[in-house]
Amino acid sequence: MPSVSVLTIAKGREAHLANVLEGLAMQRTLPREAVIAVMQEAPYEALPAMPFPVRQVRVTRPDGHLPLAAARNAAAAAATGDVLAFVDVDCIPDPGFVADVARMARPGEGLVMGEVLYLPHGTADHGPDFARFEAVAVRHSDRQAPPEGDRAPCDDYRCFWSLNFALHREDWARSGGFDERFYGYGGEDTDFGRTLSERDIPISWIRGARVYHQHHAHCMPPVHHLHSVLRNSELFAQKWGHRTMGHWLYGFQLLGLVGEEGGELTVLREPGEADFALCRQGLDMPYANTRRVIDRLQAAESAGQSNRERTEAVERAQSRLVHLAAE
């Protein structure tokens, strides 16, 4: 069986990171190692002892922005396993996770994306309890369900999901890694998916390789990352001829945060507490959802429309925003 390096990137979130490691210690097949790309000045010092090596590599920017792309690259560069399995710091791997990615992430077969289930608030406060997790976790309403068989092709690179993915190191080398010109929040994962598509590296959904997403305060659309989303969307347009993150851009536009002039998107105002309150994930919500906010903001104008008609109207508006750069 190929060896598996489990990679994560982290800033703060000590309790979440400890749960990720505890989940890895409960694997039916242990990973070769865990590599943490640390996006802060100080390393983590109170992590639980593990039955496998845990290594930390520090990746920071002098301007304080999150170096998400560079951190993933640094974790991969430090890894020694045959398979590179990336999980976000808020995702606890199910006990079959390592065995599943070792079996499915084969050389030359591209990138695989495992299952993600979302936990209610407080569920993981006392560490991994997988029987309870399975009983209460839910799927994201906007995300792909697992395939009926072991694997199914993902034919749209925009669906690449950096929360939980794995690939053999040979395919990682073919990909060239993440573009480190993306920094702050947003866009680097869609850019990576586009790169895989351009290089004919397959992307697949797989059944299994499950992780459980720990509840934490978050906003969707990410108004707390307004400026980096706009900057990274424009960088994407420079590379590929059109913007990305259209659902977030449209949400910003409906909120009155962003306007357009002569094909350019500009910040009209900074987000205020009312914006955060509308977009913030509540304690009763297992996940944040941009569509929920868009539906609330559009409630008056979409009255009487069917769900299909509302969806099509939103997709048209998002498409216009992402293609402004090419006009």
C-alpha positions, 0 to 999 in steps of 0.5 A, a space after each residue: 500500500 502506498 504511504 500517505 502524508 496528511 497535509 494541513 495548513 493552519 493559523 490559530 484554531 488549536 482545538 480544531 487542529 488537535 481534533 484533526 490529529 486525534 482523528 488521524 491517530 484513530 485511523 485503521 491505517 496510520 498515515 506516514 506523517 502529518 505535515 502542518 504548514 503554520 501560517 503564524 509566527 510561532 509554531 504549535 506547542 501543545 499538540 497531542 502526542 501522535 503514533 506518527 511524525 508530526 512536522 511543522 513548516 512556517 509560511 508567513 507573509 510580511 503583510 500578514 495576509 494568509 498565504 494559502 497557496 504558498 502554505 499548501 505548496 510548502 506542506 507538499 514540498 516537506 512531505 515524504 509520502 507517496 500520496 499527498 492528502 490535503 485536509 483543512 484544519 477544521 476537518 476531522 478525518 474518518 477512521 477509513 480516510 487514510 486507507 481510502 486515499 491510499 487506495 484511490 489516489 493512484 499515479 496518473 489518475 489525477 486528483 480525488 475529492 472525498 466526502 465532507 459532512 458538517 457537524 452541528 455546533 459543539 459536536 466536536 468540543 470533546 474530541 472525535 466521536 465518530 458514531 455520534 458524528 455519523 448520526 448528526 452530521 449533514 451534507 452541504 446543500 450546494 455540494 456534490 453527493 458521493 458517487 454511487 460507485 467508488 469514483 465518478 469524474 468531475 467534469 467542471 474544474 470549478 467544482 474542485 474543493 480544497 477542503 478535502 482532496 488527495 493525489 499521488 505525488 507524481 500527479 502533484 508534480 505534473 500540476 506544478 502546485 498552487 499559484 503563489 501569486 494568490 494570497 489572502 482568501 479565495 480563488 487559489 483553489 479554483 485556479 488550481 482546478 483550472 490548471 489541472 483541467 488545462 494539463 489534462 489531469 483528471 479530477 474525480 469525486 470518490 466515495 469514502 475518504 470522509 471528513 467531518 467539518 467542525 463548526 466555527 464562526 464564518 461568513 458567506 459570502 465572505 464579507 470579511 475577505 472582501 478585498 482579497 476576493 476582489 484582488 484574486 478574482 482579477 488575478 484569475 481574470 488576467 490568467 484565464 480571461 474571466 473572473 471567478 467566485 461569481 457567487 460571492 461577487 454577486 452577493 457583494 453586489 447585492 449587499 451594495 459593497 461592490 459596484 461596476 464601472 467600465 467593466 471594472 469592479 470597485 469597492 463602494 463601501 466597507 462591510 458593516 455590522 449589518 452585513 456581518 450579521 446577515 452573512 454570519 453562520 449562526 450557531 444553529 447552522 451546520 454550515 454557511 451558505 451564500 445562496 441563503 443570503 442571496 435569496 434573502 436579499 432577492 426576496 422581493 424581486 423573486 416573489 412568485 418565481 419557481 426555484 428553477 427560475 430563481 436559480 437561473 436568474 442568479 446564474 445569469 447575474 453571476 455569469 455577467 459579473 465573471 465575464 466583465 473582464 473579457 468584455 
